[in-house]
Amino acid sequence: MSLLLCTWNLGCKNASDAPKDGDYDWLAKIFKEMPACDVVALGIQELHPSLLPKLLQKVQQALQTDFQAVTAEHCGSYLPLLLFQRNTSKVEVVPLHFTFDKHQVCSKGCVAAQFHFGGLQLCVVNAHLEAGHSKVNARNQMMAQIASHFPTPAGSLLLLLGAP
């Protein structure tokens, strides 16, 4: 089994901040170097919800393959996890939301997709955590919360994608 795991903080909180056509070249280049990937997971941070359909289309064009696509969304698509796989095994989308300073912030949080592949249970998590050197403890607490929410029994694997 071969996995390609990527994360991309777009910083586009407005619809006018959409990625341009050339912005997907890095993904196409990586995929050309790993053409035999069975699963591609792309964790996106800070995406305006109206841009998700176009982003999904552009990513599929960059991959130039007929992968089955599954999208796990958090808080109206600000934090989608795009999962592409060659087989058609069932993917269970499991959202996990964080709150910061007693306010839910949609551009921060976590979303996950759990699925079986090649006899192994996988859980891919896309997390967008607090940024800054002074927020290390907050990030560590959030990582502990993620780990406790997604236990990894024998024969399973937890894969974390993320960015502050």
Buried (B, 14 or more C-beta within 10 A) or exposed (E): EEBBBBBBBBEBEEEEEBBEEEEBEEBBEBBEEEEEBBBBBBBBBBBBBEBBEEBBEBBBEBBEEEBEBBBBBBBEBBBBBBBBBBEEEEBEBBBBBBEBEEEEBBBBBBBBBBBBBEEEBBBBBBBBBBEEEEBEEBBEBBBEBBEEEBEEEEEBEBBBBBBB
